[in-house]
């Protein structure tokens, strides 16, 4: 019975965590893109972003509710984390803007997390009454575990994305350094041969017959 309860707990935790959606976005200069999530009242929304590369690695963001009201916004942010509870059913929009940049594109890694209000409540009833102390404690543990797992997934996604970006940057830098070194070597050899040829011609004795 205890094993069945543990399996049920694990299934609920995984069900909560899998509602996290991750994105890898490239924004050109003066560009804005928006994403949306349709949620119900009392659902919890989480929005985490980080600018990976581009210019001063900053971006502007706006979170709006179903009626168009601005719930949260920021300008020229390098990274951010916002958590809010849905006050009504509907579509919530998450917009990322690079309009303050006229030339530089930006690369952003971000996630939108949705935790349904009923997920944790249902987890509190694995066979006991809602008012039971053990049931409440189990529900709190599940909620804490799901939040921890979600945070780990977010960090893992960011680390993986940053690692890929930095790997590409390093490859590009190494190629440029190698190409410049080869160019310098060819230029140096050419100058050396040119100087030898010039000096040879300069000291050459010409006989007039």
Protein Blocks (a to p, Z undefined) as FASTA:
>chain_A
ZZmmmmmmmmmmmmmmmmpccddddddehiacdddddddehiacddddddfbgcjlpadd
ddddfkopafbdcehifbdcdddddfbgcdddddddfklpckbccddddddddddfklmm
mmmmgopafklmklmmmmmmmmmmmmmmmmmmmmmmmmmmmmmmmmmmmmmmmmmmmmmm
mmmmmmmmmmmmmmmmmmmmmmpccddZZ
